[in-house]
Amino acid sequence: MGLLDLKNEPTHAVKIRKALSRRGLKFDEGGDWEIHGPHDQMDYQVYVGSAYREADPEAWFDVAIYPHAVYEIESSDEWTKDARPENRNPI
């Protein structure tokens, strides 16, 4: 796991923005975001941070962004456990 500095690592910010915008979500690029992977047990990257729906900018929640899915999670510590179908944010 590592913390991202999205201002100095714009490639990650682009990936996060793209995944969220397809689902009507936005994020604060100055906020804290974690990156997990790739490593031996996981050959992809997962981004974990906070987002909000465009329709309700006051309602923030945590998300885990997998390569092909975005999940609403209870907390950033639970990003692996909360990646269940009922928490998936559809496109």
Secondary structure as the mmCIF struct_conf table of DSSP 4:
data_model
#
loop_
_struct_conf.conf_type_id
_struct_conf.id
_struct_conf.beg_label_comp_id
_struct_conf.beg_label_asym_id
_struct_conf.beg_label_seq_id
_struct_conf.end_label_comp_id
_struct_conf.end_label_asym_id
_struct_conf.end_label_seq_id
STRN STRN1 GLY A 2 LEU A 4
TURN_TY1_P TURN_TY1_P1 LEU A 6 ASN A 8
HELX_RH_AL_P HELX_RH_AL_P1 PRO A 10 SER A 21
TURN_TY1_P TURN_TY1_P2 ARG A 22 GLY A 24
STRN STRN2 LEU A 25 LYS A 26
TURN_TY1_P TURN_TY1_P3 GLU A 29 GLY A 30
BEND BEND1 GLY A 31 GLY A 31
STRN STRN3 TRP A 33 HIS A 36
STRN STRN4 HIS A 39 HIS A 39
TURN_TY1_P TURN_TY1_P4 ASP A 40 GLN A 41
STRN STRN5 MET A 42 MET A 42
BEND BEND2 ASP A 43 TYR A 44
STRN STRN6 VAL A 46 ARG A 53
TURN_TY1_P TURN_TY1_P5 GLU A 54 ALA A 55
STRN STRN7 ASP A 56 TYR A 66
TURN_TY1_P TURN_TY1_P6 PRO A 67 HIS A 68
STRN STRN8 ALA A 69 ILE A 73
BEND BEND3 GLU A 74 GLU A 74
HELX_RH_3T_P HELX_RH_3T_P1 SER A 76 GLU A 78
TURN_TY1_P TURN_TY1_P7 TRP A 79 ASP A 82
HELX_RH_3T_P HELX_RH_3T_P2 PRO A 85 ASN A 87
STRN STRN9 ARG A 88 ARG A 88
#
